[in-house]
Amino acid sequence: MKSMIPNALTALNLVFGMIGIMYASQGDFKVAAWWIIAAMVADGTDGRAARYFGVSSEFGKELDSLCDLVSFGVAPAFMAYMFFLRDMGWVGAAIAIFFAVCGAMRLARFNVNTSVVKGFFMGLPIPAAGCAVATFIAIGVKPWSWLFAAIILIFGYLMVSTVKYPDFKGKGEEIKVIPAFAAVAIGIAVLFWNVNSYLFVPFLVFAVFGMLNNLF
């Protein structure tokens, strides 16, 4: 019975992701983004529930990856396509597919490297990348087509990159002061640019911080 609780939370992640896709198909991108964030919350609780009840299993880990791919890989890619990329024809379709494929590769690499990579995330975690894309779209501002495409491509690439992101558990990748301040400054600047970006800014700051921290 206890094992059903974390698996139910994992499945809830998938349910929220699917609802996000449905809202995106109707053009309601802000609501869709909230559902993607809800999926992230569910994704963050299933592992804790499994450890609390002592019922971690390989089945749960595989289910978690499959649900993550839908909620943070496919759903944001679909949102991006419906919001702007479809206006770019086959190029836009390829960019949306690229993001989803990068998400799948990120999850596959994470699963096979769990015993090797410890104390940090290799590449931007897919929940952060997916929420970054979803919340950026939720702002409702359509930039130049090349800029929008570049943003989707960059977040997709960061997932499969070797950039080290801290897991905030006190071990692993060192958090350097200058990159942290620079990333926060960029986030504040974006917030001043558009106050409606308050959902997007935390994910942007995390993504930028990883790149700057890696350079330093």
HUZI-V608358 format. One record per pair of residues at least 24 apart in sequence whose C-alpha atoms are under 7 Angstrom apart, sorted by the first residue. I is the first residue (numbers start at 1). J is the second residue. D is the distance in Angstrom with one decimal. If there is no record, write none. Layout:
# HUZI-V608358
i = <I | I>
j = <J | J>
d = <D | D>
This chain:
# HUZI-V608358
i = <2 | 3 | 6 | 6 | 6 | 6 | 7 | 7 | 9 | 9 | 10 | 10 | 10 | 10 | 10 | 11 | 12 | 13 | 13 | 13 | 13 | 13 | 13 | 14 | 14 | 14 | 14 | 17 | 17 | 17 | 18 | 20 | 21 | 24 | 29 | 29 | 30 | 33 | 33 | 33 | 36 | 36 | 37 | 39 | 40 | 65 | 69 | 69 | 72 | 72 | 72 | 72 | 73 | 73 | 73 | 73 | 74 | 76 | 76 | 76 | 79 | 80 | 95 | 99 | 99 | 99 | 102 | 102 | 102 | 102 | 103 | 105 | 106 | 106 | 118 | 119 | 119 | 119 | 119 | 120 | 120 | 120 | 120 | 120 | 120 | 121 | 121 | 121 | 121 | 122 | 122 | 122 | 122 | 123 | 123 | 123 | 123 | 123 | 123 | 123 | 123 | 124 | 124 | 124 | 124 | 125 | 126 | 128 | 129 | 132 | 132 | 132 | 135 | 135 | 136 | 139 | 139 | 163 | 163 | 163 | 164 | 164 | 165 | 175 | 176 | 179 | 179 | 179 | 180 | 183 | 183>
j = <53 | 55 | 46 | 47 | 49 | 50 | 46 | 60 | 42 | 46 | 42 | 43 | 46 | 64 | 67 | 67 | 42 | 39 | 40 | 42 | 43 | 67 | 71 | 39 | 67 | 70 | 71 | 70 | 71 | 75 | 71 | 75 | 75 | 79 | 137 | 138 | 138 | 134 | 135 | 138 | 71 | 131 | 131 | 71 | 127 | 107 | 103 | 104 | 126 | 127 | 130 | 131 | 99 | 100 | 103 | 130 | 100 | 130 | 133 | 134 | 134 | 137 | 153 | 152 | 153 | 156 | 156 | 157 | 159 | 160 | 159 | 160 | 159 | 160 | 172 | 167 | 171 | 172 | 173 | 164 | 165 | 166 | 167 | 172 | 173 | 164 | 165 | 166 | 167 | 162 | 163 | 164 | 165 | 158 | 159 | 160 | 161 | 162 | 163 | 164 | 165 | 158 | 159 | 165 | 207 | 159 | 159 | 203 | 155 | 200 | 203 | 204 | 199 | 200 | 200 | 196 | 197 | 210 | 211 | 214 | 210 | 214 | 210 | 213 | 213 | 209 | 212 | 213 | 209 | 208 | 209>
d = <6.5 | 5.5 | 4.5 | 6.8 | 5.4 | 5.4 | 6.9 | 6.1 | 5.7 | 5.3 | 6.6 | 6.0 | 5.7 | 5.8 | 7.0 | 6.9 | 6.4 | 4.3 | 6.9 | 5.2 | 5.7 | 6.4 | 6.9 | 7.0 | 4.8 | 6.6 | 5.9 | 6.4 | 4.1 | 6.3 | 6.9 | 6.8 | 5.4 | 5.6 | 6.8 | 5.4 | 4.4 | 5.0 | 5.5 | 6.1 | 6.4 | 6.4 | 6.3 | 6.6 | 6.2 | 6.3 | 6.4 | 6.1 | 6.0 | 5.4 | 4.2 | 6.8 | 6.8 | 4.6 | 5.2 | 6.0 | 5.3 | 5.6 | 6.1 | 5.4 | 6.9 | 7.0 | 6.7 | 6.8 | 6.7 | 4.6 | 5.6 | 6.8 | 6.4 | 6.1 | 6.6 | 6.7 | 5.7 | 5.3 | 6.8 | 6.3 | 5.1 | 3.8 | 6.5 | 6.3 | 5.6 | 4.7 | 5.0 | 5.4 | 5.6 | 5.6 | 4.9 | 6.2 | 6.3 | 5.4 | 5.9 | 4.9 | 6.4 | 5.7 | 4.7 | 5.6 | 4.9 | 5.2 | 5.0 | 5.9 | 6.7 | 5.4 | 4.4 | 6.6 | 6.8 | 6.2 | 6.4 | 6.0 | 5.8 | 5.7 | 5.2 | 6.4 | 5.8 | 4.8 | 5.4 | 5.7 | 5.7 | 6.6 | 6.3 | 6.3 | 6.3 | 6.5 | 5.1 | 7.0 | 6.3 | 5.8 | 5.2 | 5.3 | 5.9 | 5.8 | 5.1>
